[in-house]
Structures are given as structure tokens and as C-alpha cells.
Amino acid sequence: MAVDFASSQTVCSYFDSRGSLQDNRATVSRSNRGVIRSPREKGEVMFQTRITQMLGIKYPIVGGTMASISNADFVAAISEAGGIGVLNSVMYQTKDEFAAALDRVRKLTDKPFAVNLNFFPARFPVSQSEYTEVMGRKGVKVVETSGHTAPPLELCKRFKELGMIWIHKCAGARYAVKAESLGADIVTVVGYENGGAVGRLEIGTLVMVPTVAQRLKVPLIGGGGVVDGRSMLAVLALGAEGVIMGTRLLATQECPIHSKLKQALINATEVDTMVIMRTVGAHRVWINETAKKCADVEAIGASFEEILNLVSGENSRKVYYEGELDRGVVPCGQGVGQIHDIPTVKELFDGMVKQASDIANRLAKS
């Protein structure tokens, strides 16, 4: 990756392939990992990595896909703020609705965005292959896949035929290596702090990210507990070239959820989440009455149908959009305890990068 420093005499701080903070007084031309570049004028640190270059984004920040929440308007707001928003395809019940959502994103922003295809076990009104063909017709250039399994090989090949950058999201090193072998251009991993699906391995971000980074050649996006500039810089230091965040974005002005839920998340602490659905696919959620009931029925051997009745999307949407806080489950990471305000997405991203820049500069001088 070519990097042009403002001056070869400027002290530029960057993370090497082992994640160590280095001082460099010579021009660096190539690197296999993320680079932190000091611009000529303001002395701020810019975060330019293979992720920002491949995706064409200002900041190496991905807005995590959230069921029933990551709609066209929210995705566009994330992309406009300098990150990349990811549209949740399964929100749309027909190909026409999905196509209209893609058009809506393009109307609201000329910045890059992605679309998530979900491979968790469930019944979908439109197949992933059909979604992919609509994306191809609409010129979508970035696809994210996630779920218990990687996409079928035929679909992986189709992504390439359509000229898409393929990001695969998973929760373990062997799954990441498998995705790379199938042709993924970028891999995302999340640690156990993460909200939503946490996988079976129960490995935290501090261990997950460097473990995976050292086994991949393609760029890595890391997440689980990323809520501010401190956690962003930490994940980059561990070997990732971008971060993914979801829980923090719930408490932004553009997020379409009910104000009661936003306030509840601001009031929450790091101990106000729990892992449920261990028998069908473990998920970390905000603790409310439905989450506790789900854990109780699982403990006595509830069937899949009984669990599904509690955690259904219909129930969750009652929480998201009507403010019935105990009606359904809310995927939520442990980083919720570090959320204290409701900024715009742009204010959040700009503030994160400034905080990370300040810390990096301070460490470089120490």
C-alpha cells in the first residue's frame, strides 16, 4: 500500500505488522498493515489503511448491520459521516422493496455503502442469490456476508463476476481463514463483548483480533466493544485495519429507534447485557424481561419454537419503534456502559478519530 507522508522529516507514528507503535523518520512506501499518517498542517493523525483505500471511505469505521434498524436512511447517514453503512437486506420482503431501498441510499449519499446477506438459519422471503442479482443490477460494489456458514461457492464466484468487494463477518480464526480461502477480500471478526451473535468460542476482542490478524493476508476489520476513539485505536493496534461498531450507533440522532430505548441504553452499564439463545445460536442482548424469560425457558429445555416466539423480530420491533422496552430482545454489546450521549453520527465519528489521534500522538511522544 503506497503511503505519501507530508514530509520525510516528519515524525510519523504507525503500527507495524505486530501491532507495535513505532517512530519513523523516513518515508514509508509499502506496508501490509494499517498506517497512521500525520498530515502536514494540523498535527492530527489520519487513519488510512487498506480498508479505507479499498472501500473508498474517509475513516476505517463500519456501521454494523442491525436487524430492523439498518435501513436506507440510517445507512446513508453512516456513509455520509465518513464510515461505511451496511444495509440489512432481510428487512425487505420483495425484490422491488429491496431495489427501492438501494435507490433510496443512492439518493441520500454519493458515498460508498454495503449490503449484508444473512446466512443464519432462517426462512427468508427473498433468497440471497436473488438479493445478489438485484445488487448487481443496481451497481452495489460492496457485499458483507454473515452467519453460521460461509456463502455457497457459487455465490462467492458470483460476487467476483459482479465486481463486488466481498467482506465476510465471523467469530473465530478458522472461520476467517476459510473465508479468505473462498475468496473474501476482507474479513471481519468480533469478540465476545459484541452485541448480537457472539459465536461459540467465547473469545474476547483483545485476543480474537491479533489471533486472526496474524493468520490472514487480506485486511481485517475488528469489533466487539468499539464505542469511542480509545477502543478504535486499541483494535487497530491489535492488527485490524478497520473497526466495526453497532451498539454505539444505536444512541445517535439518526438511528431510527425509539427515544425511550436510546435513554435506556445511556442509563445501562457494562453489566447490563447477557448471552441468551445458547441452544440455537448465542446472542448478547440488553437485559430486560424478555431476555431473562428467554434464559429461564432455555434452562428448562425450551424448544426452538418457544424461544423464537420470545425473540422474534416482530417483538423486537415493538421495542425499537414503539418503546415497549420489555416486549422483545435488543442485541447489545458490553460497550453500552461507555455510552453517555446521543450525538449525530458525524459528531460521533469525528470525535472518535480526534480522540484516537490525540492518544496516538501522546504515545508517540512518550
Steps between C-alpha positions, in 0.01 A plus 500: 500500500661826392508769766606857430611681813489879502872509567761234547629708793168486684483252784221266393354247739370174364427149607722231353381152408533391863282787621789689665501880500809616311673832429605543140700791359530367146241472227321167515395371160342164570327332793288190546314647793320814601681832487449805718612806306573845643377772264719803433283769650292424809716235659202270519534130426311365201405135485561377147509126451428242234139514622461873431674460164305194384162633610565866410405634844638777720517308827562126553162462673224256401147540630399153613188353340206505742178313430196726454721807555758524220263654246585721204491831687718379789748334266531819297564703817786267599657523155455879487683526835813341352453132584315239298141408574373148439140448386317207659357313200261277696296803606353501150231246417510527121761569235321822409511625860868415518573676172313808625711501817820494291367792297420684822856463631638634171260794514623593850875455450758468227736329745572124496267266685467123538221242519488212749389152396401287798586129509362422844249213498163659430234528232546803275234645266768566236801272447855628539558425133203717401619782726843471335357535149306812602822640650680429175236683295514796737879522492567412864876456539538372858329192646528376857405144593442365849356192667579153628639396161686664214306568179478221241795490265279590204394821672858586593588472131201715408623780728823502299320491165301806606816685602407517868732532796401213729522542878428194714416542869567216745604428859812283488839453336419180311185655354701805394763285329227302324340820371834621367549166322160543331602839365387753761671834439459614861417308818322635807527337842332598824585411857271373772419854619308545177126561489291250304651174377812411700582156366593197706860572594455766772826676407531872578606767254844547660589141409281447193632784284877434518445124475314543174714785364817292505335223299359708214645674198181694424409805711319444828218698660467449876216563740345424834496787749591778256320812619753787493845607385674302772348169399541583132872563541538186711346279232724655233801443726403133526542457124164593350482756220148609578241479777136399504253642749131454560394562859647851509314595185167418665539815709537745212254756376452333164437151638128430445430332837267645766633771732406286803737229386780747432464636852493148647828421324660818630394397852640148459836382635750239386318233704160560340537245219467123495551216255185307406393252229804282568311194376418654160775760444635709785414870500597778742205725580398780734350361819125549514206280596489316168874424512468359852196294403687360201786390725252343744316294237826389340618374838205259513540375144274727296447411134624713212144618437457612862823697485410650164167622633690710754783630281306556178568805289139604545549525876831683464342755269252581777800599711678689222212699361229514766715523812356187668832430669419153637316367194793343311877459499753770406845386381750705699871482577682550829632834375155642573635608839722755323212675323405831660347719230306505172711676234453504126690225321740760359566644844562148630746403225686832500529483879623141494771580248611809691519306826694217334730754334571675829586171670723387213689830505544479876631144479740597221651771721534283811 
